[in-house]
Amino acid sequence: MEKLSNVLFVGHNGFQQFRVITKFPSFDFAEINIEPHSEDFHGKSLKIAATLTFSVMAAGRKLLLRGFFTEEEKIYHEFADEILDISCSTKHCLILLKSGKLYKYCADKNEFILLNFLTADDNSLGSDHFITHIACGETKNIAVTNQNIIYDIPTKIHKFSKHIKIQKISSGHEHVVLLTRNGDVYTWGNGLRGQLGHGDLENHTEPQFVEALGGIKIVDISAGGWHSAAISAFGDLYTWGWNVNGQLGISVSNPSIPASEFTPVVYCTPEIIDLPQNGDVDDLNSQLKVFSVTCGNQHTFIQSECGKILSTGLNKFGQLGRPSSEKKNFDDKFSIVKENSSNCSITCGTYCTLLIVSQLNN
């Protein structure tokens, strides 16, 4: 059976979205079965996304969806233009093409729909108005255009000033995190679990600047199910939101309080996270510096500049890539998954984690 040797997964595979047969749960990264389409994805620049029930893989103009669908277990589709980006929720997938066209795949209907909301919104914007970024969540489907307009598809919700350049957006179940090129962070959506980082539990319908990160140049962001994370230019990790399973990298229990009395807590403002030391010496120079973060439903992965991959949070399905300690189904501090990695990108799905690897040494 053909496999993608440079794409590994760990975690939930209950709908065979990655392999036809695999130990469940598995704590070891395994190669993804891809037959009979291996030649379309081997050695290509890949884009991968995954939800609870299906996975999505794109390369060039070709798209492969695998898992639980209404009519079949595998959907293979080729577009007229190259695929620029993909993002998915449990019900559908957004596919952005380099031509600027945006498609929505509806899993329940097994159909692709071309979304034309830009023209419907305002014809005066002209043909040079096109989508540059997308992010798909359970309740939020976000598109950002080259004219700095934000849509909660199909509704326009905000327009940034011309001097602001948008670098990245990421959507959780009910909230969105946005990063600008100058390092500012904005969030909006449901804030009931502190995931917006504004110091309260209020909801916001439009992007709001995260004041607690003001003056800190942020270089990467990610939105989990109900939590958020950011990386500073100095390599520091900030997390905030819901921490019921330690997905923030903060302890969820107090040794002086019986476990039966424990109540999940939220962190309404970004917290800087203590990470393992890079060596035996306990000083500032030995502190791990990270450059990348990605969040799943209730787990978080980071990559350090020295090549380490670390994870924390819920591990019920093995999505942390290592066994949990003390027979718990979660870890509440970052621990190392891989020691020496390079040219490796990480994507967290709902209850799984994917590695796209050029070179990976255990």
Residue pairs with C-beta under 8 A, 6 or more apart in sequence:
1 20
1 33
1 35
2 33
2 34
2 35
2 36
2 38
3 31
3 32
3 33
3 34
3 35
3 38
4 31
4 32
4 34
4 38
4 41
4 42
5 31
6 42
6 43
6 356
6 357
6 358
7 31
7 32
7 34
7 41
7 46
7 48
7 57
7 354
7 355
7 356
7 357
8 29
8 30
8 31
8 32
8 354
8 355
8 357
8 360
9 18
9 19
9 29
9 30
9 32
9 50
9 352
9 353
9 354
9 355
10 26
10 27
10 28
10 29
10 30
10 318
10 319
10 320
10 321
10 352
10 353
11 25
11 26
11 317
11 318
11 319
11 349
11 351
11 352
11 353
12 25
12 52
12 317
12 319
12 349
12 350
12 351
12 352
13 19
13 22
13 24
13 26
13 352
14 24
15 52
15 53
15 54
15 67
15 68
16 66
16 67
16 73
17 50
17 53
17 54
17 55
17 66
17 67
17 68
18 30
18 32
18 33
18 50
18 55
18 66
18 352
19 30
19 31
19 32
19 33
20 33
22 30
24 317
25 316
25 317
25 318
26 318
27 318
27 320
27 321
27 322
27 323
28 318
28 321
29 321
29 355
34 41
34 42
34 57
34 64
37 62
37 64
37 76
40 59
40 60
40 62
40 64
41 57
41 59
41 62
41 64
44 59
44 60
45 59
46 57
46 58
46 59
46 356
47 57
47 58
47 59
47 83
47 85
47 86
48 55
48 56
48 57
48 58
48 86
48 347
48 354
48 356
49 55
49 56
49 86
49 87
49 88
49 93
49 347
49 349
50 56
50 88
50 347
50 349
50 350
50 352
50 354
51 88
51 89
51 90
51 349
51 350
52 90
52 349
52 350
52 351
53 67
53 68
53 90
53 107
54 65
54 66
54 67
54 68
54 69
54 88
54 107
55 65
55 66
55 67
55 349
56 63
56 64
56 65
56 86
56 88
56 93
57 63
57 64
57 65
57 66
58 64
58 83
58 86
58 95
59 83
60 82
60 83
61 78
61 79
61 80
61 81
61 82
61 83
62 76
62 77
62 78
62 79
62 83
63 75
63 76
63 77
63 78
63 79
63 83
63 86
63 95
64 74
64 75
64 76
64 77
65 74
65 75
65 76
65 77
65 93
65 105
65 107
66 73
66 74
66 75
67 73
68 107
69 75
69 107
69 110
70 107
70 108
70 109
70 110
71 110
72 110
75 105
75 110
77 105
77 112
79 95
79 97
79 103
80 97
80 99
81 97
81 98
81 99
81 101
82 97
82 98
83 95
83 96
83 97
83 98
84 96
84 97
84 98
85 95
85 96
85 133
85 134
86 93
86 94
86 95
86 96
87 93
87 94
87 134
87 135
87 136
87 171
88 94
88 136
89 136
89 137
89 138
89 141
90 107
90 138
90 350
91 106
91 107
91 108
91 138
92 104
92 105
92 106
92 107
92 136
93 104
93 105
93 107
93 136
94 102
94 103
94 104
94 134
94 136
94 141
95 102
95 103
95 104
95 105
95 112
96 102
96 131
96 134
97 103
100 130
100 131
101 114
102 114
102 115
102 131
102 134
102 143
103 112
103 113
103 114
103 115
104 112
104 113
104 115
105 111
105 112
105 113
106 113
115 153
115 154
117 143
117 151
117 153
117 154
118 125
118 129
118 130
118 131
118 145
120 154
121 151
121 154
121 156
122 156
125 147
128 146
129 145
129 146
129 147
129 149
130 145
130 146
131 143
131 144
131 145
131 146
132 144
132 145
132 146
132 166
133 142
133 143
133 144
133 166
133 168
133 169
134 141
134 142
134 143
134 144
134 169
135 141
135 142
135 169
135 170
135 171
135 176
135 223
136 142
136 171
137 171
137 172
137 173
137 174
137 175
137 176
137 223
138 173
138 174
139 173
139 174
139 189
139 190
140 152
140 171
140 172
140 174
140 175
140 176
140 189
141 152
141 153
141 171
142 150
142 151
142 152
142 153
142 169
142 171
142 176
143 150
143 151
143 153
144 150
144 151
144 166
144 169
144 178
145 151
147 159
148 159
148 160
148 161
148 162
148 164
148 166
149 156
149 158
149 159
150 156
150 157
150 158
150 159
150 160
150 178
150 206
150 207
151 157
157 188
157 205
157 206
158 206
158 207
160 166
160 180
160 207
164 180
164 182
164 184
165 180
165 181
165 182
166 178
166 179
166 180
166 181
167 179
167 180
167 181
168 178
168 179
168 220
168 221
169 176
169 177
169 178
169 179
170 176
170 177
170 178
170 221
170 222
170 223
170 295
171 177
171 223
172 189
172 195
172 223
172 224
172 225
172 226
172 227
172 228
172 295
173 190
173 225
173 226
173 297
174 189
174 190
174 195
174 226
175 187
175 188
175 189
175 190
175 191
175 195
175 196
175 223
175 226
175 228
176 187
176 188
176 189
176 207
176 223
177 185
177 186
177 187
177 221
177 222
177 223
177 228
177 230
178 185
178 186
178 187
178 207
178 221
179 185
179 218
179 220
179 221
179 230
180 186
182 217
183 216
183 217
183 218
183 219
183 233
184 209
184 210
184 213
184 214
184 218
185 197
185 209
185 210
185 213
185 218
185 221
185 230
186 207
186 208
186 209
186 210
187 195
187 196
187 197
187 198
187 204
187 207
187 208
187 210
187 228
188 196
188 204
188 205
188 206
188 207
188 208
189 195
189 196
189 203
189 204
190 203
191 198
191 200
191 201
191 202
191 203
191 204
192 201
192 203
193 201
193 226
193 227
193 241
193 242
193 266
194 201
194 240
194 241
194 242
194 266
194 267
194 268
194 269
195 223
195 224
195 226
195 227
195 228
195 240
195 241
195 242
196 202
196 204
196 208
196 210
196 228
197 210
197 212
197 213
197 228
197 240
197 241
197 268
197 269
197 270
198 204
198 208
198 210
198 211
198 212
198 268
198 269
199 211
199 212
199 268
199 269
200 268
201 266
201 268
210 270
212 269
212 270
213 230
213 238
213 270
216 232
216 233
216 238
217 232
217 233
218 230
218 231
218 232
218 233
218 238
219 231
219 232
219 233
219 291
220 230
220 231
220 291
220 292
220 293
221 228
221 229
221 230
221 231
221 293
222 228
222 229
222 230
222 293
222 294
222 295
222 300
222 348
223 295
224 241
224 247
224 295
224 296
224 297
224 298
224 299
224 300
224 348
225 242
225 295
225 296
225 297
225 298
225 350
226 241
226 242
227 239
227 240
227 241
227 242
227 243
227 247
227 248
227 295
227 298
227 300
228 239
228 240
228 241
228 270
228 295
229 237
229 238
229 239
229 240
229 248
229 293
229 295
229 300
229 302
230 237
230 238
230 239
230 270
230 293
231 237
231 238
231 290
231 291
231 292
231 293
231 302
232 238
234 289
235 288
235 289
235 290
235 291
235 304
235 305
236 272
236 273
236 289
236 290
237 249
237 272
237 273
237 275
237 290
237 293
237 302
238 270
238 271
238 272
238 273
239 247
239 248
239 249
239 250
239 267
239 270
239 271
239 273
239 300
240 248
240 267
240 268
240 269
240 270
240 271
241 248
241 266
241 267
242 264
242 266
242 298
243 250
243 252
243 264
243 265
243 266
243 267
243 332
244 252
244 264
244 298
245 252
245 298
245 299
245 313
245 314
245 329
245 330
245 332
246 252
246 312
246 313
246 314
246 330
246 331
246 332
246 333
247 295
247 298
247 299
247 300
247 312
247 313
247 314
248 267
248 271
248 273
248 300
248 312
249 273
249 275
249 300
249 312
249 332
249 333
249 334
250 267
250 271
250 273
250 332
251 332
251 333
252 262
252 264
252 265
252 330
252 332
253 259
253 262
253 332
254 262
273 334
275 287
275 288
275 290
275 302
275 304
275 310
275 334
276 288
276 310
276 334
276 335
276 336
277 286
277 287
277 288
278 286
278 287
278 288
278 289
278 304
278 306
278 308
279 286
280 286
288 304
288 306
288 308
288 310
289 304
289 305
289 306
290 302
290 303
290 304
290 305
291 303
291 304
291 305
292 302
292 303
292 345
292 346
293 300
293 301
293 302
293 303
294 300
294 301
294 346
294 347
294 348
295 301
295 348
296 313
296 319
296 348
296 349
296 350
296 351
296 352
296 353
297 314
297 350
297 351
298 313
298 314
298 330
299 311
299 312
299 313
299 314
299 315
299 319
299 320
299 348
299 353
300 311
300 312
300 313
300 334
300 348
301 309
301 310
301 311
301 337
301 346
301 348
301 353
302 309
302 310
302 311
302 334
303 309
303 310
303 341
303 344
303 346
304 310
307 339
307 340
307 341
307 342
308 336
308 338
308 339
308 340
308 341
309 321
309 336
309 337
309 338
309 341
309 344
309 346
309 355
310 334
310 335
310 336
310 337
311 319
311 320
311 321
311 322
311 331
311 334
311 335
311 337
311 353
312 320
312 331
312 332
312 333
312 334
312 335
313 319
313 320
313 330
313 331
313 332
314 320
314 329
314 330
314 351
315 322
315 323
315 324
315 328
315 329
315 330
315 331
316 329
316 330
316 351
317 351
317 352
319 348
319 349
319 351
319 352
319 353
320 331
320 335
320 337
320 353
321 337
321 338
321 353
322 335
322 337
324 330
324 331
325 331
338 344
338 360
338 362
339 361
339 362
340 361
340 362
341 357
341 359
341 360
341 361
342 358
342 359
342 360
343 357
343 358
343 359
344 355
344 356
344 357
344 358
344 359
344 360
345 355
345 356
346 353
346 354
346 355
346 356
347 353
347 354
347 356
348 354
